[in-house]
Every structure is written in structure tokens, then in C-alpha cells.
Amino acid sequence: MSVFKKVLAMILAVSAVFALAACSGAETDSDRILGTWEAEFDVTDDLLRLAAGDEPSLREYFDFDDIRFVARFTFYKDGHMEYGFNKEASAEGYEKFKAAYETGMRKFCDEVYAEQYGSFEQFCEDYGTTPETVLENMLQDLGPDKLFAVEKGRYKVEDGKILYSTNMGKAPSGTTYWVYSVLDDTTLKVDESYTENVKNETAAYPKIFTKCN
């Protein structure tokens, strides 16, 4: 074998080794998803449903408009995730919601207690409390500790989908997932969302998430 051929063979062999190393170390979507991602969501309708609860007629008292929270998802290498709303980033939206909620409930209480007690204030006086205390107690189930609680679940990235389960003890079934079209070091674009294979028809998607770390 000529010297040239020997050198060429060595170059090809070295190139093959580097190519193999590059392939084995190639970053996948399962790698890129790791970390914390955030995106702003309009939660007006969701909060209206929570505020009204089992009394749809209460909705007429609430003037909620364009209330936005920042959603945060953190994906870990072991397949578990944490999700919820970023309390600090959502503070302005929460204060807006709180003010509208208290105004609406005050209007509701004024009407409910007017006939029997003359006024909401008189009802509170008769029971040794204040309107502010009553409204504060009403807000407890919709307070920061509830709305900004961090939940845990499990996930799996597969074929352009992020399959997930909101139950830590249950692996993703493959029927509840996000469909994404972009996933790089800084951006996650979620195009569609499905729950039990039913598309969530909401204006929230497509949604761009930005990586925080």
C-alpha cells in the first residue's frame, strides 16, 4: 500500500471516529426540553369559572377583563415535571383579579343581605365582623396559596409531542399531550393541546414558551 493510501486510510478512520462521537452526543428534543419554560396566558375565563363555582348566576357580578398569569413548567431528566403559575410574574394579574372579585362579591352581598338586614354592613355588624373580613374569607379558596401552588406530574417527549400526566404516580398514557413544532435552546412553540385525545379548542394556542434556564 502506498504512503498516500495509508495516510488516506488513517484520515478516513479518524473521521469515522469523530462522526460516531458526534452522532452519539447529538442533542435530542428530550435533552432540549430540560429546564424551566414560561409563557403568559389569559386566565380570565378560568378565574370566572372558579369564582362563580356551582352558582353560574354569580358570573353577572364579576367584571373580569384580560387577566393574565405567567405559566411555568420545569422538566427534569428523570421524567417528572413541575408546573403552575409564577407568583411573582403574575402579581399584577392577581391584584387585578382580586380587586374585581371583591367588587363583585360586595355587590352580591349588598343585594343578598339588603332585604333581611337592611345592608351588608348591618349584617356584618350584627355578627361582629366587617365587610372586609367577610370578603377576605370568601377569597381564601382563590388566594395566592391556592392559585400559585406548584403541582407535579410526569412527561415524555415523543414524535413531536410532549405526553404528560398530572399524576406523579401515573406514567403518561399518550392521550393527553401538547403538539409542538419548534423546540430549540430558547423557544418551545406549542401548536395544539389535547386531553384524552380531544383537542382543546382554546385561543391559548399556538403558544410560545421561553426558556428561563
C-alpha positions as CSV (number, residue, x, y, z in Angstrom):
1,M,0.0,0.0,0.0
2,S,1.4,3.4,-1.0
3,V,2.1,6.1,1.7
4,F,-0.7,8.2,0.2
5,K,-3.2,5.4,0.6
6,K,-2.0,4.7,4.2
7,V,-2.5,8.4,5.1
8,L,-5.9,8.5,3.4
9,A,-7.0,5.4,5.3
10,M,-5.9,6.9,8.6
11,I,-7.8,10.2,7.8
12,L,-10.9,8.2,7.0
13,A,-10.6,6.2,10.1
14,V,-10.2,9.3,12.3
15,S,-13.1,11.0,10.5
16,A,-15.3,8.0,11.2
17,V,-14.4,8.1,14.9
18,F,-15.3,11.8,15.2
19,A,-18.5,11.3,13.2
20,L,-19.6,8.4,15.5
21,A,-18.8,10.6,18.6
22,A,-20.8,13.4,17.1
23,C,-23.8,11.2,16.5
24,S,-23.7,9.6,19.9
25,G,-23.6,13.0,21.5
26,A,-26.2,14.7,19.4
27,E,-28.8,16.6,21.4
28,T,-32.4,15.4,21.1
29,D,-35.7,17.0,22.0
30,S,-35.7,15.0,25.2
31,D,-32.5,16.9,26.1
32,R,-33.6,20.3,24.9
33,I,-36.9,20.2,26.9
34,L,-35.0,20.0,30.2
35,G,-35.2,23.2,32.3
36,T,-37.8,25.8,33.0
37,W,-40.1,27.4,30.5
38,E,-42.6,30.2,30.8
39,A,-45.4,31.8,28.8
40,E,-48.2,34.3,29.5
41,F,-51.8,33.0,29.5
42,D,-55.1,34.8,29.5
43,V,-56.8,33.2,32.6
44,T,-59.9,35.4,32.6
45,D,-62.4,32.7,31.8
46,D,-60.8,30.2,34.0
47,L,-61.0,32.5,37.0
48,L,-64.6,33.4,36.2
49,R,-65.5,29.7,36.4
50,L,-63.6,29.3,39.7
51,A,-65.2,32.5,41.2
52,A,-68.7,31.5,40.3
53,G,-68.3,27.9,41.3
54,D,-71.5,26.0,41.4
55,E,-73.5,29.2,41.0
56,P,-73.4,30.3,37.4
57,S,-75.7,33.2,38.2
58,L,-72.8,34.8,40.2
59,R,-70.9,35.4,36.9
60,E,-73.0,38.5,36.3
61,Y,-71.4,40.2,39.3
62,F,-67.8,39.8,38.2
63,D,-66.3,42.2,35.7
64,F,-63.1,40.3,34.9
65,D,-61.2,41.5,31.9
66,D,-57.9,40.5,30.4
67,I,-56.4,38.9,33.5
68,R,-53.0,37.3,32.7
69,F,-50.8,34.9,34.6
70,V,-47.4,33.6,33.6
71,A,-47.4,29.8,33.5
72,R,-44.2,27.9,34.4
73,F,-43.2,24.4,33.5
74,T,-40.0,22.7,34.7
75,F,-38.9,19.4,33.0
76,Y,-36.4,17.1,34.7
77,K,-34.2,14.4,33.3
78,D,-35.9,11.7,35.4
79,G,-39.2,12.2,33.6
80,H,-41.0,14.3,36.2
81,M,-42.2,17.8,35.8
82,E,-43.4,20.7,38.0
83,Y,-46.0,23.1,36.8
84,G,-48.0,26.1,37.9
85,F,-48.1,29.9,37.7
86,N,-45.2,32.1,38.5
87,K,-46.4,34.0,41.6
88,E,-44.0,37.0,41.2
89,A,-44.5,37.4,37.4
90,S,-48.3,37.0,37.8
91,A,-48.6,39.5,40.7
92,E,-50.2,42.3,38.6
93,G,-52.7,39.9,37.1
94,Y,-53.6,38.6,40.5
95,E,-54.2,42.1,42.0
96,K,-56.4,42.9,39.1
97,F,-58.4,39.7,39.7
98,K,-58.6,40.3,43.5
99,A,-60.0,43.8,43.0
100,A,-62.6,42.7,40.5
101,Y,-63.6,39.7,42.7
102,E,-64.0,41.8,45.8
103,T,-66.1,44.4,43.9
104,G,-68.3,41.7,42.5
105,M,-68.8,39.9,45.8
106,R,-69.5,43.2,47.6
107,K,-72.3,43.9,45.0
108,F,-73.7,40.4,45.5
109,C,-73.6,40.6,49.3
110,D,-75.3,44.1,49.2
111,E,-78.2,42.5,47.3
112,V,-78.4,39.3,49.4
113,Y,-78.4,41.0,52.8
114,A,-80.3,44.1,52.0
115,E,-83.8,42.6,52.4
116,Q,-83.3,40.9,55.8
117,Y,-80.6,43.2,57.4
118,G,-81.0,46.4,55.5
119,S,-77.4,46.3,54.3
120,F,-74.3,44.2,54.1
121,E,-72.7,46.4,56.6
122,Q,-75.5,45.9,59.1
123,F,-75.3,42.1,58.6
124,C,-71.6,42.3,59.4
125,E,-72.2,44.5,62.5
126,D,-74.9,42.1,63.8
127,Y,-72.4,39.2,63.6
128,G,-69.4,41.1,65.0
129,T,-67.4,41.2,61.8
130,T,-66.6,43.6,59.0
131,P,-67.2,43.5,55.2
132,E,-63.5,43.4,54.6
133,T,-63.1,40.3,56.8
134,V,-66.0,38.5,55.1
135,L,-64.7,39.3,51.6
136,E,-61.2,38.2,52.7
137,N,-62.6,34.9,53.9
138,M,-64.5,34.4,50.7
139,L,-61.3,34.9,48.7
140,Q,-59.4,32.2,50.6
141,D,-60.1,29.4,48.2
142,L,-58.8,31.7,45.4
143,G,-55.9,33.1,47.2
144,P,-52.2,33.0,46.2
145,D,-51.6,29.8,48.1
146,K,-54.2,28.0,46.0
147,L,-53.7,29.7,42.6
148,F,-49.9,29.6,42.7
149,A,-49.4,26.1,44.2
150,V,-46.8,24.1,42.4
151,E,-48.0,20.7,41.1
152,K,-46.1,17.7,39.9
153,G,-46.5,15.2,37.2
154,R,-44.7,13.0,34.6
155,Y,-43.9,13.6,31.0
156,K,-42.3,12.1,27.9
157,V,-41.2,13.7,24.6
158,E,-42.1,11.6,21.6
159,D,-42.6,12.2,17.9
160,G,-43.3,16.0,18.1
161,K,-45.5,15.6,21.2
162,I,-45.0,16.2,24.9
163,L,-47.1,13.5,26.6
164,Y,-47.9,14.2,30.2
165,S,-49.7,13.0,33.3
166,T,-50.7,15.4,36.1
167,N,-50.3,12.4,38.5
168,M,-46.8,11.7,39.7
169,G,-47.8,8.1,40.3
170,K,-49.0,7.5,36.7
171,A,-47.0,7.4,33.5
172,P,-48.3,9.4,30.5
173,S,-50.9,7.4,28.7
174,G,-50.3,9.1,25.4
175,T,-53.8,10.6,25.2
176,T,-53.1,13.9,26.9
177,Y,-50.3,15.9,25.3
178,W,-49.0,19.0,23.5
179,V,-48.1,19.1,19.9
180,Y,-45.1,21.3,19.2
181,S,-43.4,22.5,16.0
182,V,-40.4,24.3,17.5
183,L,-38.1,23.2,20.3
184,D,-34.6,24.7,20.5
185,D,-32.4,26.1,23.2
186,T,-34.6,29.1,23.9
187,T,-38.0,28.5,22.3
188,L,-40.8,26.0,22.6
189,K,-43.8,26.5,20.3
190,V,-46.8,24.5,21.3
191,D,-49.3,24.4,18.5
192,E,-52.1,22.3,19.9
193,S,-53.2,20.8,23.2
194,Y,-55.2,17.5,23.7
195,T,-56.9,16.0,26.7
196,E,-57.9,12.3,26.3
197,N,-57.3,12.7,22.6
198,V,-59.8,15.6,22.4
199,K,-58.4,18.8,21.1
200,N,-58.7,21.7,23.5
201,E,-60.4,24.4,21.4
202,T,-59.0,27.5,23.0
203,A,-57.4,30.7,21.8
204,A,-54.4,30.0,24.0
205,Y,-52.7,28.0,21.3
206,P,-50.4,28.3,19.5
207,K,-48.3,29.4,22.4
208,I,-44.6,30.4,22.6
209,F,-42.7,29.4,25.7
210,T,-39.4,30.9,26.5
211,K,-36.7,29.0,28.4
212,C,-35.6,30.6,31.7
213,N,-32.5,28.5,32.4
